[in-house]
Amino acid sequence: MAANGMAPHLIAHTHSILKQLTSSPYPDLESPESVKRRASVAFIIRIKPSYSHWPTNTDKAESLDDFYAQDWVQHGDPEVLFIKRASRKGDRWTSHIALPGGKRDPEDADDRAAAVREAWEEVGLDVQEYGIECGNLPQRLVTTHWGKKPLMVLCPFVFLLTTHTVPPLKLQPTEVAATHWVPLRSLQAPAQRTVAFEDVSSRLANQETGVKKWMLSMILGKMMFAAINLLPTESLHSAETPAPDSGVQLQDNRHIPSTTLGRLRDLASRLYRSDLFNQYSAPSKEGPLLLWGLTLGVVSDFLDLLPPHNALTLWTYPTFTPLDVRLIVWLMTYRFKDRKRAELQSGTAVLHKPAFGAVSESLANSAVMVEKPRGLESESGRPDETGLHGLGSGSVVGDPKSRKAAVSTMLEGYYDIVRRAVGAALVGRASLLSLVLYMAWRRWRRR
């Protein structure tokens, strides 16, 4: 049956991709000896029906072919479920956009069971009762400390809801602030691509102590990561207040009490809009929903399976906001990126050469197929690592058992150069400060 609904090409492509993932799952990535922690996430897809083709059959389809053969599915719009994590003090991923999931518990039979359990506990969705499993996406080693310290192995599993009659989601207040259904077509839209800024002191400097921590925070400013601005079609917020001793803040950002700084910003906004007496609607306190980092990597692995296979254009090398640091990183990694580009081209078109003036440098069309020896190991024999704070995505076009995430290849060796670049920036600023102090001292001596 030909589809002519909101996203006909995505309906056909997701059907074929889910069949491929089901029949050819990606291999398991063994945990390193130094860390046994494993976590699983659920990549949950649903088809949102159109008004003119509303579903009449409420039964759950037991197979992909039966589900996609339905008229309402052919005219629907594929969407992915995201969560906004609860705001927690000291939590590495506090308030981030993520996929439902969490660490594997000893009682879980396997990684897949952990994803099923976490989806039920966090959002009250039984993916086994209302959907079917459709294989998995590439597993990855999440690292910290500039990609050198392994943190955990992340295992993404794909589920498709095959009935329209799914009960309302039930959010766990201490874990989930909100849920958002986002269309696949908006995740692919170039207009939604942006950057996320993160304070270095909360990403890197907190791994150091004393003077080194202070200097890293001062010299590096903020980090800039590739991101997608999400446009949900349906959102559910948890407005419950957890127990006082839970360490969790209010879950719904729309109900967070205003701070002094927030009230000053609101006043400045009203003055700018000539709305001193607040006659018009105030700006939303929710703010943009930015998908970035580790979750963007997982999502990009799936998007890269969809034509035109350009998910790598969603990913850029992380860099820093200070111009001098960015310049030094750009200069010291220029040849490295050229070499990686040549390694990944494999007959594809290069978008552009690294440009210092850009936010960061996109590499290549991601119809890239990189051979991978021994399952998920890199050329150096190390398991694939997602790099700086778990950032990673990749081209996974082709046979899952013989392909490697392209960004893992791009990142191999990148952090070593960045460390040297940061060191050079530290030396440069110290030298400049010394020169200024010396000239000031000489001027003072001549008086």
C-alpha positions in Angstrom: 0.0 0.0 0.0 1.4 3.4 -0.9 1.7 5.9 1.9 0.7 9.5 1.2 0.4 10.9 4.7 2.4 13.4 6.8 5.7 11.5 6.4 5.3 8.8 3.8 9.0 8.2 3.2 9.6 7.9 6.9 6.8 5.3 7.2 8.4 3.1 4.6 11.9 3.6 5.8 11.2 3.0 9.4 9.4 -0.2 8.4 12.5 -1.6 6.6 15.0 -0.3 9.2 13.1 -1.9 12.1 12.9 -5.2 10.2 16.7 -5.0 9.6 17.4 -4.2 13.2 15.2 -7.1 14.3 16.8 -9.6 12.1 20.4 -8.4 12.5 21.0 -6.9 16.0 24.2 -5.3 16.9 26.6 -7.4 18.9 27.1 -7.0 22.6 30.0 -4.9 23.9 31.7 -6.6 26.8 32.4 -4.4 29.9 36.0 -3.5 30.5 37.7 -5.1 33.4 38.0 -1.7 35.2 34.2 -1.0 35.2 31.3 -3.5 35.3 28.5 -0.9 35.3 26.0 -1.3 32.4 23.0 0.8 31.6 20.1 0.5 29.1 17.8 2.9 27.4 14.6 2.4 25.5 14.3 4.0 22.0 10.5 4.0 21.8 8.8 4.8 18.5 5.1 5.3 17.9 3.0 6.3 14.9 0.9 9.3 15.4 -2.3 9.0 13.4 -3.6 11.8 11.2 -7.1 13.3 11.7 -8.4 12.0 8.4 -7.1 8.4 8.9 -7.9 7.7 12.6 -7.4 4.1 13.7 -10.5 1.9 14.2 -8.6 -1.2 15.2 -7.5 -1.1 18.8 -5.8 -4.5 18.9 -2.1 -4.8 19.2 -0.3 -5.9 16.0 2.1 -8.8 16.7 4.4 -8.3 13.8 6.0 -5.4 11.9 4.4 -6.3 8.6 0.9 -6.6 10.1 1.3 -3.2 11.9 2.6 -1.3 8.8 -0.1 -2.8 6.6 -2.8 -0.8 8.4 -4.1 2.2 6.6 -3.8 4.6 9.6 -0.2 3.6 10.0 0.6 4.3 6.3 -0.9 7.8 6.8 0.7 8.5 10.2 3.8 10.2 11.5 6.7 8.4 13.3 7.6 9.9 16.7 10.2 9.1 19.4 9.7 9.4 23.2 12.1 11.6 25.1 12.1 12.4 28.8 13.5 15.5 30.7 15.3 14.2 33.7 14.4 15.5 37.2 16.6 18.3 38.6 19.0 16.7 41.0 22.0 18.2 42.9 25.2 16.4 42.0 23.6 14.4 39.1 25.8 14.4 36.0 22.7 14.3 33.8 20.4 16.5 35.8 17.6 18.2 33.7 18.9 16.7 30.5 16.8 15.5 27.6 17.3 11.7 27.5 15.7 8.4 26.6 13.9 6.3 29.3 16.5 4.1 30.9 18.9 3.6 33.7 21.5 1.2 35.1 21.2 -2.5 35.0 20.2 -4.1 38.3 21.4 -7.5 39.5 17.9 -8.9 39.2 17.7 -8.0 35.5 18.1 -11.0 33.3 20.0 -9.0 30.7 20.5 -5.6 29.2 17.2 -5.7 27.3 15.3 -6.6 30.6 16.8 -3.5 32.2 15.5 -1.3 29.4 12.0 -2.8 29.7 12.0 -2.3 33.5 13.3 1.3 33.4 10.6 2.3 30.8 7.9 0.9 33.1 9.4 2.5 36.3 10.1 5.9 34.8 7.2 6.6 32.5 4.7 3.8 33.3 4.9 2.3 29.8 4.9 -1.4 29.3 6.7 -1.8 26.0 6.1 -5.6 26.0 2.3 -5.3 26.4 1.8 -2.5 23.9 4.7 -2.9 21.5 7.3 -5.2 20.1 11.1 -5.2 20.4 12.9 -4.3 17.2 16.5 -5.1 18.0 19.1 -2.6 19.3 21.4 0.2 18.3 25.2 0.1 18.7 26.4 -0.3 22.3 29.0 2.2 23.4 31.5 2.7 26.2 30.7 6.0 28.0 33.8 7.7 29.3 34.8 10.7 31.4 38.1 12.5 32.1 38.7 13.6 28.5 37.7 10.1 27.2 40.2 8.3 29.3 38.2 6.9 32.2 35.5 4.4 31.4 32.2 5.0 33.2 29.7 2.4 31.9 28.5 0.5 28.8 25.3 1.9 27.4 22.9 -0.4 25.6 20.1 1.2 23.5 17.1 -1.1 22.6 14.4 -0.2 20.1 10.7 -0.7 20.7 7.7 0.0 18.4 4.3 0.6 19.9 1.9 -1.4 17.7 -1.4 -0.2 19.1 -2.9 3.3 19.4 -4.7 2.5 22.7 -1.8 3.1 25.0 -2.7 4.3 28.6 -1.6 7.7 29.7 2.1 7.8 30.8 2.8 7.8 34.5 5.9 9.8 35.4 8.0 8.9 38.4 8.4 12.3 40.1 11.9 11.7 41.5 13.3 10.7 38.1 11.3 12.4 35.3 10.3 16.0 35.0 8.5 15.7 31.7 8.0 13.5 28.6 7.9 14.6 25.0 6.9 12.9 21.8 9.0 14.3 18.9 8.5 13.6 15.2 11.4 11.9 13.4 11.0 14.4 10.6 11.8 17.3 13.0 14.9 15.5 14.3 16.1 15.4 10.7 15.3 19.0 9.9 18.4 21.2 9.4 16.5 24.2 10.8 16.4 22.5 14.2 20.2 22.1 14.5 21.9 24.3 17.1 24.5 24.2 19.8 24.4 23.6 23.5 26.7 25.5 25.9 27.9 23.8 29.0 30.0 25.3 31.9 33.4 23.7 31.8 33.5 23.8 35.6 30.6 21.3 35.6 31.9 19.1 32.9 35.7 19.0 33.2 36.9 21.1 36.1 34.9 19.1 38.6 37.2 16.2 37.9 40.2 18.3 39.1 40.9 20.0 42.4 42.5 23.1 43.7 44.3 25.6 41.5 44.0 23.3 38.4 40.2 23.3 38.7 40.1 27.1 39.0 42.5 27.6 36.1 40.5 25.2 33.8 37.3 27.0 34.7 38.8 30.4 34.0 40.6 29.6 30.8 38.1 27.4 29.0 34.8 29.2 29.8 32.0 27.2 28.2 32.0 24.2 26.0 30.0 24.1 22.8 28.3 20.9 21.7 26.2 20.0 18.7 22.5 19.9 19.6 18.9 19.6 18.2 16.2 22.0 19.4 13.2 19.6 19.9 9.7 20.4 18.8 7.3 18.1 20.6 3.8 17.3 19.4 2.7 16.1 22.8 4.2 16.8 26.3 3.4 15.6 29.8 4.8 17.4 32.8 5.1 16.2 36.4 4.1 18.9 38.8 4.5 16.8 41.9 6.9 17.8 44.7 9.0 14.9 45.9 9.7 14.2 49.6 11.9 17.0 51.3 14.8 14.6 51.8 14.9 13.3 48.2 17.3 16.0 47.0 15.1 16.6 44.0 13.7 20.0 43.0 10.2 20.8 41.7 9.7 18.8 38.5 7.7 21.2 36.4 9.9 24.2 35.4 6.7 26.3 34.9 6.1 26.2 38.6 9.6 26.9 39.9 9.6 30.0 42.1 11.3 33.1 40.6 14.7 34.1 41.9 15.9 37.7 42.2 17.9 37.3 39.0 14.9 35.8 37.2 12.7 38.7 38.3 15.3 41.2 37.0 15.5 39.3 33.7 11.7 39.4 33.4 11.7 43.2 34.1 14.4 43.7 31.4 12.3 41.6 29.0 9.2 43.7 29.7 11.1 46.9 29.2 12.5 45.7 25.9 9.0 44.7 24.7 7.5 48.0 26.0 5.5 45.9 28.4 6.4 47.5 31.8 3.1 46.7 33.4 3.1 43.1 32.1 0.0 43.5 29.9 1.1 40.8 27.5 2.0 37.2 28.0 5.4 36.7 29.7 8.1 34.6 28.0 7.9 30.9 28.8 10.1 29.7 31.6 10.4 26.3 30.0 13.2 27.3 27.7 14.4 25.3 24.7 14.5 21.5 24.8 18.0 20.7 23.6 19.0 17.2 22.6 22.8 16.9 22.8 25.6 14.7 24.1 25.2 11.0 24.7 21.5 11.0 23.8 22.1 12.8 20.6 24.7 10.1 19.8 22.2 7.3 20.3 19.5 9.2 18.3 22.0 9.9 15.5 22.8 6.2 15.2 19.2 5.6 14.3 18.8 8.7 12.1 21.9 7.6 10.2 19.9 4.6 9.0 17.3 6.8 7.4 17.9 8.3 3.9 19.7 10.6 3.1 22.0 9.1 5.7 23.3 12.5 6.8 23.1 12.3 10.6 26.8 13.1 10.9 25.9 16.6 9.9 24.1 16.8 13.2 27.4 16.1 15.0 30.4 18.5 15.3 33.6 18.3 17.2 33.2 19.8 20.7 35.1 23.1 21.2 35.3 26.0 23.6 33.9 29.5 23.6 37.0 31.6 24.3 38.4 32.7 20.9 42.1 32.1 21.8 41.4 28.5 23.1 39.2 27.8 20.1 41.9 29.1 17.7 44.6 26.9 19.3 42.3 23.8 19.2 41.5 24.5 15.6 45.1 25.0 14.6 46.3 21.9 16.4 43.5 19.6 15.2 43.4 20.9 11.6 45.6 18.2 10.1 44.0 15.6 12.4 40.5 16.4 11.0 41.8 16.3 7.4 43.2 12.9 8.0 40.0 11.7 9.6 38.0 13.1 6.8 40.1 11.2 4.2 39.7 8.1 6.3 35.9 8.4 6.4 35.2 9.7 2.9 35.0 6.3 1.3 33.5 7.9 -1.9 31.2 10.4 -0.2 31.1 14.2 -0.6 33.0 16.4 1.8 30.8 19.2 3.1 33.6 21.7 3.8 37.0 22.0 5.2 37.4 23.0 8.9 36.6 26.6 9.3 37.6 28.5 12.4 34.8 31.0 12.0 32.1 28.4 12.2 30.8 27.1 15.6 32.6 23.9 14.9 33.4 21.7 12.0 31.1 19.2 10.4 32.9 16.4 8.6 31.2 14.5 5.8 28.0 13.1 4.5 27.4 10.1 6.7 26.8 7.6 4.0 30.1 6.4 5.3 30.9 2.8 5.8 33.9 2.0 7.9 35.0 -1.5 8.3 35.4 -2.7 11.9 37.6 -5.5 13.0 36.6 -7.8 15.8 33.1 -6.6 16.5 33.1 -3.2 18.2 36.8 -2.7 18.7 38.7 0.1 17.3 41.9 -0.2 15.3 43.9 0.3 18.4 42.1 -2.6 20.1 40.1 -0.5 22.5 36.3 -0.7 22.7 34.5 2.1 21.0 34.4 5.1 23.3 32.0 7.9 23.0 34.4 10.5 24.1 34.1 13.7 26.0 31.2 13.3 28.5 29.7 10.5 26.4 29.5 12.5 23.2 29.2 10.3 20.1 27.1 9.3 17.1 27.9 7.4 14.0 27.3 6.1 10.5 25.8 2.6 10.8 24.7 2.1 7.2 25.1 -1.4 6.0 25.6 -4.7 7.8 25.5 -3.9 11.6 28.0 -6.7 12.3 30.6 -5.3 10.0 30.2 -1.5 10.5 31.6 0.9 13.0 30.2 4.2 14.3 32.0 6.8 12.2 32.3 9.4 15.1 34.2 6.8 17.2 36.7 6.8 14.4 36.8 10.6 14.2 37.3 10.9 18.0 40.2 8.4 18.2 43.2 10.6 19.3 41.2 13.9 19.3 41.2 14.3 23.1 45.0 13.8 23.3 45.4 16.8 20.9 42.8 18.9 22.8 44.6 18.3 26.1 47.8 19.6 24.5 45.9 22.5 23.0 44.5 23.5 26.4 47.9 23.2 27.9 49.2 25.5 25.1 46.4 28.0 25.9 47.3 28.0 29.6 51.0 28.6 28.8 50.0 31.4 26.3 47.8 33.2 28.7 50.4 32.8 31.5 53.1 34.2 29.2 50.9 37.1 28.2 50.2 37.9 31.8 53.9 37.7 32.6 54.7 40.0 29.8 52.1 42.6 30.9 53.4 42.4 34.5 57.0 42.8 33.3 56.2 45.8 31.2 54.2 47.3 34.0 57.2 46.7 36.4 59.7 48.3 34.0 57.5 51.3 33.6 57.2 51.6 37.3 61.0 51.4 37.7 61.5 54.3 35.2 59.5 56.7 37.3 
